[in-house]
């Protein structure tokens, strides 16, 4: 099972083969602001402002 399949299965409330990686659970994990923007748009949160908490890595603040 790929990482993508694992996350999609979890979002459908099905049990994956293992737990997906948490994005933004700690400061050491995160998601790039562009990827977060695309994810928010895909999920229908087009008006959600994207805040940056690490300007060097351009990591988004996860709401």
N, C-alpha and C positions, 0 to 999 in steps of 0.2 A: 504494500500500500504506500502510495506516495504521500508526501507532506500535505499536498493539496487535497487529495482524497480524504486524508485523516481529518482535516479541518472541516471540509464540506460535510462529512459524515457526522461530525460532532455538532455542527450547526443545525443538522436535521434531527438532533436528539437521538442519534443512533450511537452505539458503542464502537469506537474505532479499535484497531489492534493495539494501540498504545495512546497515551495522552499527548495531544499536540503541544507544541511549545507555546508558552504564554508570551504575548507581545506586550510590553509595558508593565509587566508585573513587578519589576524592579528597575532601578535606574540602569542596570547593566544590560537589560533587554529593551528592545524598542522596535519601532517601525519608522522608516524614512517618511518625511512629510509628504512626498509625492505619492508614495504607496498608500499612506493613510488617507489622503485626499481621494484617490481612486477607489479605495475600499468604501469610504463614506458615500461617494457618489453612487457606487454600485448598489449599496444597501438602501439608497433612497434618502440619505441625509445630505442633500446637496447644499443646504444652507448652514451646515455645521462648520464653524470656524476652526481652522487648524492652527494650534498653538505650538510653537517650537520651544522645547526646553533645553536642548543641547545644540548650540549653533555650529559646533565643530563637526558633529556627525549628522546634523539636521534631523534629529529625532523628534517625532511629534509627541506632544503631551496627550496621553490616552485618557479620554473622558470615560 
